[in-house]
Amino acid sequence: MAIVTKTNRRPAAQLRLPVIPENGEAPASTKEAGFSDPNFAGNKTLPIHRWVPWIAGFSSDFVKSALNGYLKKKGTVLDPFCGVGTTLVEAILGGHNAIGFEINPYAVLASRAKANAHRIDIDEFISKIDDFRQFYKKKTSLNYTPQSTPPKGFKTRASFYSSQVLHKVLIVQDFVLAIEDNNLRDLFRLAFASTMVSYSNYSYEPSLGRRVSAGREEIHDFPVAKAITDKLTDMAEDIAWMQERMERNNLDVQIINDSFFHCQKHLSGASVDLVITSPPYLNNYHYNRNTRPQLYWLGYAQSPDDLKKLEDLNFGKFWQTVRDLKRLDLSFALPHTDIGERLQMLRKLNKEKGPYGGNGWANYAAAYFNDCHRFAEGIRYVLKRRGTALVVIGNSILQGVMIPTDEYFAKIAESVGLELVKIDIPRATRVGNSIIQSDVRVGKAKSSHQLYEAVVVLRKP
Ligand SMILES: C[S@@+](CC[C@H](N)C(=O)[O-])C[C@H]1O[C@@H](n2cnc3c(N)ncnc32)[C@H](O)[C@@H]1O
């Protein structure tokens, strides 16, 4: 198979470098745009980044501009919530050491496969793709009974795969499980996992649901091998692309499948030059539930208990897990802010709705800010003196009450001894917040309330 190194790749955007102003919070009216849009959408066509779509992943251009602006020489870059590895890939391409924390093992697989891309023997990979084509062709033409079986604990309301598609998927599993080389097997597992929903009777809208509920037809048959080989071919092209750009190096790359809240167990203090990250937002998006198919089919989950463990580790908890509590409060004091009053205002709304009213959402917001506090302490621990942290975070509207998450997070960070350099707003509006679109959960979102995303720039003195 010929590998075409694409020449029509999007050139690295001409990015405006962020300017570090005098210390002190920029007043809301002067929040300025200095970074490129942190939204993931642009990554969908970019080499390496395009392998796995991830909700609220951020753009590689944003990371590039951050690296150029804040790391004048080679250093160590950390993403405490690394998702599918956008920060890590850009850091590696820039010749920096890279560390990522992530609780979701499917995202860890994606980050690891991308981070190892420059070490893959491309000829072996291409020959394995050819072996796969032949194996699949042979087995689908014979009356072959696959040895693999669907994951036992994976229960769905309707059949996840039609019987024809399932047969093909099991043939794929037979091939993948027999690959001996770990790095190559990772690539095949990822190619399967990142395409597996597209030939199932489920789809992302953006949460995972039945196709029929979204007005789509069920899938009775599908060219499964084609979907996977197309993905593998893209991966092979991208690996060649990456290898052309990378010098031989002995970069230190660590992807830690654990909560960032356990960072002291894994990292020495004052060991990181730059943090670039985006924690989960205060929008109750359920990364773990939405990746159930991948977690079960990849063997990372065998029962709901395994998902529960991830849920417990998740930054900010989930509304469903705290809404019934009588009252969950902030675990820290934040003088000179209205955070307490705002949560109190929220708490009093829609009392007649019980846990679905303001109190449940105030509990959720308090749990979220308690984790923001732990996160800020983690940043202070890992950063070297004068190191910088760039935190992309979105605001929220809960029951019609606007929660300026960026401003509260900045104040929390200051309260643990970090300096606020500035808050930047690259994009004034954000769409698609499940909370404000849901009739059950929403109060009336006031039209003056906009969703935005901010980059909170912090420095360790
Ligand atoms: C907004 S996404 C980050 C996406 C990432 N910037 C990218 O481009 O792929 C937040 C990630 O944080 C992860 N996460 C949630 N709680 C965590 C925790 N306590 N420690 C580490 N990662 C966590 C989620 O699984 C999710 O992948």
The ligand as an SDF file (V2000), in Angstrom:
LIG
                    3D

 27 29  0  0  0  0  0  0  0  0999 V2000
  -12.6050   18.5890   28.5980 C   0  0  0  0  0  0  0  0  0  0  0  0
  -11.9700   16.9690   28.5230 S   0  0  0  0  0  0  0  0  0  0  0  0
  -10.2950   17.2460   28.0410 C   0  0  0  0  0  0  0  0  0  0  0  0
  -10.0900   17.0190   26.5750 C   0  0  0  0  0  0  0  0  0  0  0  0
   -8.6650   17.2740   26.1080 C   0  0  0  0  0  0  0  0  0  0  0  0
   -8.3140   18.6710   26.2490 N   0  0  0  0  0  0  0  0  0  0  0  0
   -8.5000   16.8310   24.6580 C   0  0  0  0  0  0  0  0  0  0  0  0
   -8.2130   17.6620   23.7750 O   0  0  0  0  0  0  0  0  0  0  0  0
   -8.7100   15.6430   24.3660 O   0  0  0  0  0  0  0  0  0  0  0  0
  -11.8160   16.5640   30.2170 C   0  0  0  0  0  0  0  0  0  0  0  0
  -11.2340   15.1810   30.4790 C   0  0  0  0  0  0  0  0  0  0  0  0
  -11.0030   15.0670   31.8780 O   0  0  0  0  0  0  0  0  0  0  0  0
  -11.1350   13.6860   32.2160 C   0  0  0  0  0  0  0  0  0  0  0  0
  -11.2520   13.6210   33.6860 N   0  0  0  0  0  0  0  0  0  0  0  0
  -12.3470   13.7840   34.4510 C   0  0  0  0  0  0  0  0  0  0  0  0
  -12.0340   13.7240   35.7620 N   0  0  0  0  0  0  0  0  0  0  0  0
  -10.6880   13.5330   35.8270 C   0  0  0  0  0  0  0  0  0  0  0  0
   -9.7620   13.4110   36.9050 C   0  0  0  0  0  0  0  0  0  0  0  0
  -10.1610   13.4800   38.1840 N   0  0  0  0  0  0  0  0  0  0  0  0
   -8.4450   13.2500   36.6120 N   0  0  0  0  0  0  0  0  0  0  0  0
   -8.0250   13.1680   35.3240 C   0  0  0  0  0  0  0  0  0  0  0  0
   -8.8640   13.2610   34.2600 N   0  0  0  0  0  0  0  0  0  0  0  0
  -10.1830   13.4500   34.5020 C   0  0  0  0  0  0  0  0  0  0  0  0
  -12.3470   13.2610   31.4240 C   0  0  0  0  0  0  0  0  0  0  0  0
  -12.3830   11.8560   31.2620 O   0  0  0  0  0  0  0  0  0  0  0  0
  -12.1350   14.0200   30.1070 C   0  0  0  0  0  0  0  0  0  0  0  0
  -11.4620   13.2320   29.1600 O   0  0  0  0  0  0  0  0  0  0  0  0
  1  2  1  0
  2  3  1  0
  2 10  1  0
  3  4  1  0
  4  5  1  0
  5  6  1  0
  5  7  1  0
  7  8  2  0
  7  9  1  0
 10 11  1  0
 11 12  1  0
 11 26  1  0
 12 13  1  0
 13 14  1  0
 13 24  1  0
 14 15  1  0
 14 23  1  0
 15 16  2  0
 16 17  1  0
 17 18  1  0
 17 23  2  0
 18 19  1  0
 18 20  2  0
 20 21  1  0
 21 22  2  0
 22 23  1  0
 24 25  1  0
 24 26  1  0
 26 27  1  0
M  CHG  2   2   1   9  -1
M  END
$$$$
